[in-house]
Amino acid sequence: MSTDDKNRAIAAAILPLVGGAGNISSVAHCMTRLRLGLRDRSLVQDEALKALPSVMGVVEDDTYQIVLGPGTVARVTPEFEALVAEAPAPAHTAEELADRGAALKAARKAKNATPFKLFLRRIANIFVPLIPALIGCGIIAGLNGLLINLGRLPGLTPALAAMASGFMALIAVFVGYNTAKEFGGTAILGGAVAAIIVFPGVAKIDAFGQTLSPGQGGVLGALGAAVLAVYVEKWCRRWVPESLDVLVTPTLTVLISGLVTLFGLMFVAGEISRAIGEAADWLLANAGAGAGLVLGGLFLPLVMLGLHQALIPIHTTLIEQQGYTVLLPILAMAGAGQVGAAMAVYLKLPRNGSIRRTIRSALPAGFLGVGEPLIYGVSLPLGRPFVTACVGGALGGGFVGLFSMLGDKVGSTAIGPSGWALFPLLDGNKGLGETIAIYAGGLLVGYAAGFVATYFFGFSKELLEEFDVETEETAGTEETGVRADSPDSPTPTSEPVKV
């Protein structure tokens, strides 16, 4: 079977289990998840969906999210969209489905959504689409730095520097565009207002007794400017006559928002950005080990809730100021703790072929820093191993934070990758070899701590009795020669258990 046929088969297997094409109102994806808007949540067959070999877990939020893993999700999503488009119209009316889905969605939102969480998710929606460019440019920047340090290919390094720096120089424009789009305004107007921040001519403008600098305020200023532009645009739409709207509304939007940006937002956002950088430096210099323990230990719960994307503006601000973010390598230790915990679970449940198969399939992604498959397929359903994985992340983060206290900063030139995939993006205030060694040491500490904590404290007697049992998959392997990774083999439940 070709790769295209395989991806289409995965999409075809998922579609009927989520209620068919008529139940799909929207399709999107992030780095690891297929995100579906559903008209009727009750039509989804959760257990059958989780049992698909290609599905690593499901998450219910504003959208129904199916964890497929990096790479796979980007290839399956177009196939899924094509199947939805090709499907015939449902026999029941769209109005009936829409009414039922709207009622269920409203009930879930009223019960679980809070203004703070909704705000964080909206901020995440602005920055997540930028991650591929951040990764690509960051890796090119790392390669360029390596060539410069080695004195190799001097004719190529200026070109690599231009490729790596071009996106970061204009990132404010992309943030403004996405912000206006997310908040319900005209996206290009948000980008136009944000572009003022990076325009070289702002160096001729004085505000608050000082001369502005191109890029002052960075992504935070761009975000604020675009939000302001959306509100100005909406005000204009209400009051400007339709006959004049096409001329007056965009002009007033850019003019009013631009003036406020130049004579207010750029200065304020610049001060906030500077404070973020100084706070991060002070925290790691004076309380690095403790900060690392806290950040590394709490990051897995943020990933589980999908709120980790809200840290992207902070990372981006640090990269703009210092060339790298010192927080990401510490947070990456959470993935190391998760990997160590999964390996301990593998040894503690020798008779449960189903869970062991899930671990074998998810560990490669775990080593590369993609934590969702192990979280939703292994540690979270078991309960205690999720907590002990956090312990591993905390100790790994504490290790990296300790070296920051000693003066050895470890940072990443881009965001997105983690685990082993972060090595090409590493940078710091000392030599590259020393930076790599500290990060690698943190990973080893996270692996070891997650393994030890889970092996000795991750299972109660009752939990072992419940899960260390021979599954149908194991029996089939021993008695009939059925492969443990057969598509017909069962997968572990994703329901939390009491421990």
BELBEL-V924155 format. One record per helix or strand of 2 or more residues. SS is the DSSP state (H for helix, E for strand). FROM is the first residue (numbers start at 1). TO is the last residue. Records with the same first field share a line. If there is no record, write none. Layout:
SS = FROM-TO  FROM-TO
This chain:
H = 3-18  21-23  41-43  46-50  72-86  94-112  115-150  154-169  171-182  187-198  200-204  218-239  242-305  308-322  328-331  333-348  353-367  372-382  384-405  419-425  432-457  461-467  472-479
E = 24-29  33-38  57-60  64-67  206-207  210-211  410-412  426-428
